[in-house]
Amino acid sequence: MKHLQISPVPLALSCLLAFAAAPLARAAVYTQDQIISDRTVMTAASRSVLDYYINDGVTLTFTGTFDASGGMFDMTAGTTLTIGPNPDAADLTGFALFKDIWVTGHAAGIRNTGGLVRLTNARFENVHGQAVAVAGAFFNNATTSLAYLDHVDFVDCYSGNAGAIRNSGTLTLTDGSFVGNYANYDGANGYAGAFHNNGAAANTVLTRVAFTANRARNHSGAIYSAAGALTMNNVTFNDNWAGTLGGALRVMNTVTLNLTQQGAVSRYDFTGNFAGSGTDVRPIEDVQSGSASFAPAAAGGGFLYAGSVNTKFYLNIGAGVTLAIGDTDGADKAVDSIASGVVTSNIYKEGAGDLILNADNSWYSANTTVSAGRLLLGNDGAKLGGKITVAGGATFGGAGTLTTSGTVTTTPTASVTVAAGATLQVGLADRATEKLSINGNLALADSTLAFVAFGGTHATKLEALSYSGTAPVKVDLQGFSTGTYNLGSFASGTVPYSFLLNGVAAAPGGRQTVTDVSSGGSLIVDYYADTARVMTWTGASGNIWDGAANNWQGSAAATKFAGGDAVVFNAAVDSTIAITNSARVSGIVVDGAAVTTFLGGGIIATAYAGGDAEAAVLSAGGRLVKKGAGTLVLANEDNVFHGGIELAAGALEFSRAGQIQTGTAALRVTGSATLRARGGADIETVIELAGAGIAMEMDTGTSTVRHTLGKITGAGSLLKTGAGALVLATANDYAGGTTLREGVLRIADRRALGTGALVVGSTGAVLELDGEFSAGNAIDLGGRALEVRNAGAAAATLAGSISNGSLVIGAGGAGAVNLAGNNAFSTLQVRSGARAAVIGARGIAGAHATVNTGGRLDVRTTGVQAAQITVQPGAVLSFADIKTTSPFLVVDHLLVLEDQSVVALAKAPSSKLWLAATGDGVLDNGARLDVGPRTSDFDLLVEGNNLYAVNINWAANPGRDIVAAFDALAALTGAVYSRLDEGFIQPLVARRPGAPENGFWFKGFASIADYDGGDGRIGHKDDTRGGMAGYDKMLSEHLLLGGHLGYSRSSIKTGNGSVTDADQPWLGLYGAMKFGAFYFAADLAAGSVDADTMRPEGAGNFVSGSYKAVTLGGGGEIGLILPLWSRATLKPAAAVHYMNYAFKDHGESAPQGIGAVIVDDFTTDQVEGLASLQFTQQFTTPWKTPGMFNLLAGWRCALKDEATVLSARFAEDVNESVTILGDVYDRDRLNLGFGLRVALTGSAFLTLAYDYEIGKDLDRSTVSLGASWSW
């Protein structure tokens, strides 16, 4: 016979299971569409954590009408609400819909006051509050409130203010939208049509969020940022409007907004945003219908209104990206305008990209700083007011007018200060414009005036009221054809200047010349450009690349470079070329087997756009083409190849991502080539594998490829080499597969590896997963070992087949590596700190798996196949919460559980859970079972070649039945001693010589006890009712003897729904002796118990049973009667009571065959003591008969009440014995009582008694009613 040691507290889990079945339990999983219309209030003490997990393809809908703020969910501090896809689902498509919700207060959807909200895949639609409230859908209501929203949309939500969201704490929203939301306050307010950032502690981050057609009666059609911090990444604004100020945005106080447009798309257009003028709110019908009844006003700030002192608005635009605010060809320049109410607001243009302003921004009277990249006015009707400062390396200009409207202005009305190294651009490359007018001063300091010719012949003029500055200014003529040009009039002031041609100093004797022929205050130049040619590097005069050195060879004996040429490098030996300033080319080809290195300034390659050119120049297209087996090393400043990069052969080496910029074009691989990163780089270039493969070599650091506009595409393959890390951050669709030869390859998207397989080229390479996704690529281990790490906090899944080698799961972030594919690798190692989860039956099929100390292997489905599994000391093998009759693991050979290894269950089983079936057996060398706080109720059972987790918590623990029997005996004993007190010790009518000596009595009683659970016990209620009759005879004035018989029925109901009904007949003797004021009483009773039981076993299964018992009890009491005053006495007493309980003939059956237990016969006993003090007062009734009442106070204590060690067998397998430790309750308690006796005649009496007992684990009430006769 096998022996299974079962630890104490066997019935406690029933409380947990009863709680788990309650509505709105934690981690509720929704497997089909459902509608919820009940309001939920969450506090730290009640429902502190709620998780709604939604399966794939399922929609959970919240709806209803409520009369309190926080309509669907009202959360307080210390609570957590999670709503989103079931994390164990394959595609994570579960969806939550908040729709048609109305509240007479704030936040019809969720009000979060100091809690934590996680919301994923959701939409709020027509969710609204009353017209004087705030936050139609969501209210982050405290500075400590946290909200993390992902893929959440807000559609047609409204409230008085903040139509969708008001945030006072921390809130992030990623991949969402606000569409058609509005603020309709019925009064002077009505602001923030979609979002309100409120309070100094407010911290909001919006990433990839679209604001469309939101509106407000008063101000801030989309966003009102009153205080705190607001960060916006790749956010769009279109067709939003406000009645007075800030059609899209209104910014107040010292709020900082970062609009980061980096790498997501090549161009953003914010259009259709407008605001009115004045201070009156617009009719409520306007916002309700979405149709404004007023004309846009530039003074209102159609896009942005900066309305307070020291407002700061940062626009950080990434390289290769353009943000255009306003429609270039729009007729109404009041739409999408920028305005301010003070002169101390600030706009900061940052980042290497372009910002184009197309509206009338003349009502902006404050400060603009261009720190990097370009800020351009995009058409002749565009305007900008205030003071503009251009920092070194940045560019400002375009067309239109710099002037300030309104009364809040400065003197002069507009000014531009161009710092050393900065550029003022006059004109646009993509359209013909007339002039750039500055209605104020232009200050220049060692800077550049860049005149950009559209189509080669059209030059925009520059006009300014005044000029200042004494440092030389460079006049750069870009894209000009041969001709004479008037570049502008000088109203006052003169500035020394020199000429650049396409960014390069005009060299004496060069192939491009410029002559100053100015007259009459205008800057007039003659420009001559030689034919643009294909020039081949010779290095005849050294290694300098400029316009003067004779280091080139072209047609017509040309030996000097000119801007716009197409250049070729084809050296036979290694060479280093130093670029002076910068080089502008129409194309560049690097060929040959040598190493060519560029130093110095950057290269700008654009398609040739003006003047005479050879056919090959016109077809060069602004591309860099790398041919031949050699290496091109870019060690110079940043380069931009607007026509893209073509890698046909050899290697392209770089150290910064800025050296391989391609704008909106791609890095196209047409042959077998290597892209080599020296150090880390953030690569925002589209990589196209056009039928060829690329080797990406990262020697050190981490290089990231991210570009959501494009991707790594094409039919070619990717080879990762080098010790550094390569990160594929976005989706790709290249088809040729990936080879990981060295270093770390990190993927952050399920499609990062394209559509081909991943091949492991050497042992020691690492694949990192970063994000919650499922990658379906096959992995060929190539007979080698691959280490896989999860670098993030969420689980990431490898769903493709993994074969032909060894897999090592290494430590990284907190998330698990899920194995879901049809796999066939030979070994699996889960290292310390790592977590692997098998979610497919063949996830580790055929593998010899070892879980190292500190590692964890989760089994999340049934039928998981493996060759052999070893769990080392301190390692964890865990199993999911799945109801199953089949094993989780099917192991071909051994399952080895080493000493101090841990087997963990996600949820306690209802009876016997089949964990593993093995071919060669289970070696349990001392594993520990962990099922959470009730671990002591369960154990592991090895049966044959199988491993089970056994729940003995549901075993028929008779601890409560023993207690009930003792309670019944206590009630009986109390009745007996009450009779002795009434008839002999303190009789109501004193006995006289010759008085009757015989007595007959009857009592009925009811005792109701409530025993608390906890500390391993199950709580229960015990309701005992019965009756008894007795006869006694006074043998002398000192001695009375008697006997009694009785019957009681006890009903025991536990907190988890178990029921015991017990019938208990009794028979007993009693007696008392009295000597003066002293007395002694004793009793002896015997009885039997015949009980029926029923208890739930989970999943609708009920176990029924029965048992019998024999009880034998007795006790004694000693006391003293002390007179107080007339007819009043005080009785101190001490008593001891004993019961022996013999349990037998137990049996159970279960219709579904699960959970039935047979408890072996056993015997136990208990001893209890009572110390009491009773006060008695006699009185005369109104009908002149004697009466008496008494009051009692006492203390009951358990003198012997030990846990009973029981032996039991499972009905499913009677050969399997288990050991159970019976429940023990703390029975020490205070006893309070009241009694009343009344004589009906000289020999007939009525009695009434009530006792109340209260202790740590119980409270009990007992009442009895009796009658007696004497003769």
Secondary structure, DSSP 8 states (H G I E B T S, - for coil): --EE---S-TTTHHHHHHHHTSTT-TTEEE-S-EEE---EEE-SSSS-EEEEEE-TT-EEEEEEEESSSSSSEEE-TT-EEEEEE-TTSSS---EEEEEEEEESSS-SSEEESS-EEEEEEEEEEEEEE-TT-B-SSEEE-STT-EEEEEEEEEES-EESB-SSEEESSEEEEEEEEEES-EE--SSS----SSEEE-STT-EEEEEEEEEES-EESSS-SSEEE-SSEEEEES-EEES-EESSS-SSEEE-TT-EEEEEE-SS-SEEEE-S-EE--SS----HHHHHHT---S---GGG-SSEEE-STT-EEEEEE-TT-EEEES-TT-S-TTTT-EEESSSS-EEEEESSSEEEE-SEETT--SEEEE-SSEEEE-STT-EE-EEEEE-TT-EEEESEEE---SSS--SSSEEEEE-TT-EEEES-SSS---EEEEEEEEEESS-EEEEEEETTTEE-EEEEEEEE--S-EEEEEES--SEEEEEEEESS----EEEEETTEE--TT-SEEEEE--BTTEEEEEEEE--B-EEEE--TT-SEESSSS--EE-GGG--S--TT-EEEE--SS-EEEEESS-EEESEEEE-SSSEEEEEES-EEE----SS-B-HHHHTTTT-EEE-SSSEEEE-SS--EETT-EEE-SEEEEESSGGGGB-TTSEEEE-SSEEEEESS--EE-SEEEE-SS-EEEEE-SSEEEE--SSS-SEES--EEEESSSEEEE-S-----S-EEE-SSEEEE-STTTTTTS-EEE-STT-EEEE-SS-EE---EE-TTSEEEEEE-SSS-EEE-S-EESSEEEEE--SSS-EEE-S--B-SEEEE-TT-EEEE-STTTTTT-EEEE-TT-EEEE-SSSEEESEEEE-TT-EEEE-----SS-SEEESSEEEE-TT-EEEESS--SSEEEEEEESSEEEESS-EEE-STTGGGEEEEEETTEEEEEE-TTS--THHHHHHHHHHHHHHHHHHHHHHIIIIIS-SS---TT---EEEEEEEEEEEEEE--BTTB--EEEEEEEEEEEEEEEEETTEEEEEEEEEEEEEEEETTS-EEEEEEEEEEEEEEEEETTEEEEEEEEEEEEEEEEEEE-STT-EEEEEEEEEEEEEEEEEEE-EE-STTEEEEEEEEEEEEEEEEEEEEEE-TTS-S-EEE--EEEEEEEEEEEEEEEEEEE-TTS-EEEEEEEEEEEEEEE----EEEEEETTEEEEEEEEE-------EEEEEEEEEEESSSSEEEEEEEEEEEESSEEEEEEEEEEEEE-
